[in-house]
Amino acid sequence: MLAERTLGGDALKKAVALPEGENINEWIASH
């Protein structure tokens, strides 16, 4: 995947991680 090659697997996971206290449905809808 291009994103993994350019960002690295760990950075990509952090970029899309659900922030603490955030509603998962709202997070998915906005991202």
Backbone as CSV, one residue per row, in Angstrom:
resi,resn,N_x,N_y,N_z,CA_x,CA_y,CA_z,C_x,C_y,C_z
1,MET,0.824,-1.181,0.000,0.000,0.000,0.000,0.875,1.253,0.000
2,LEU,0.509,2.215,-0.774,1.287,3.453,-0.869,1.373,4.166,0.481
3,ALA,0.277,4.240,1.198,0.282,4.945,2.485,1.246,4.292,3.468
4,GLU,1.284,2.972,3.509,2.200,2.281,4.412,3.647,2.505,4.008
5,ARG,3.932,2.545,2.708,5.307,2.758,2.244,5.778,4.169,2.552
6,THR,4.883,5.144,2.479,5.301,6.531,2.691,5.229,6.941,4.160
7,LEU,4.263,6.439,4.899,4.105,6.818,6.302,4.716,5.809,7.262
8,GLY,4.812,4.562,6.834,5.212,3.503,7.749,3.980,2.947,8.425
9,GLY,3.961,1.659,8.694,2.784,1.004,9.254,2.339,1.585,10.580
10,ASP,3.292,1.864,11.468,2.943,2.368,12.793,2.366,3.780,12.726
11,ALA,2.936,4.630,11.891,2.444,6.002,11.759,1.032,6.007,11.187
12,LEU,0.765,5.105,10.254,-0.567,5.019,9.665,-1.588,4.603,10.718
13,LYS,-1.238,3.653,11.566,-2.145,3.218,12.636,-2.451,4.362,13.594
14,LYS,-1.440,5.150,13.934,-1.645,6.286,14.840,-2.498,7.366,14.187
15,ALA,-2.358,7.538,12.886,-3.094,8.583,12.173,-4.596,8.320,12.163
16,VAL,-4.985,7.053,12.196,-6.406,6.717,12.119,-6.954,6.156,13.430
17,ALA,-6.172,6.206,14.491,-6.604,5.672,15.783,-7.738,6.510,16.369
18,LEU,-8.652,5.840,17.037,-9.769,6.513,17.699,-9.253,7.241,18.939
19,PRO,-9.407,8.553,18.995,-8.957,9.291,20.181,-9.769,8.887,21.413
20,GLU,-9.142,8.942,22.559,-9.808,8.586,23.805,-11.010,9.498,24.039
21,GLY,-12.153,8.899,24.381,-13.365,9.655,24.657,-14.200,9.981,23.431
22,GLU,-13.721,9.617,22.251,-14.423,9.915,20.993,-15.423,8.793,20.701
23,ASN,-16.571,9.149,20.162,-17.564,8.164,19.743,-17.111,7.563,18.419
24,ILE,-17.041,6.243,18.338,-16.519,5.588,17.134,-17.355,5.905,15.897
25,ASN,-18.663,6.022,16.045,-19.513,6.314,14.888,-19.266,7.723,14.351
26,GLU,-19.066,8.681,15.239,-18.760,10.047,14.806,-17.381,10.106,14.157
27,TRP,-16.426,9.361,14.699,-15.065,9.330,14.157,-15.068,8.758,12.743
28,ILE,-15.791,7.663,12.553,-15.868,7.032,11.227,-16.559,7.967,10.237
29,ALA,-17.620,8.627,10.654,-18.364,9.510,9.756,-17.531,10.702,9.289
30,SER,-16.643,11.183,10.135,-15.859,12.363,9.763,-14.534,12.021,9.095
31,HIS,-14.114,10.768,9.105,-12.846,10.373,8.505,-13.132,9.323,7.482
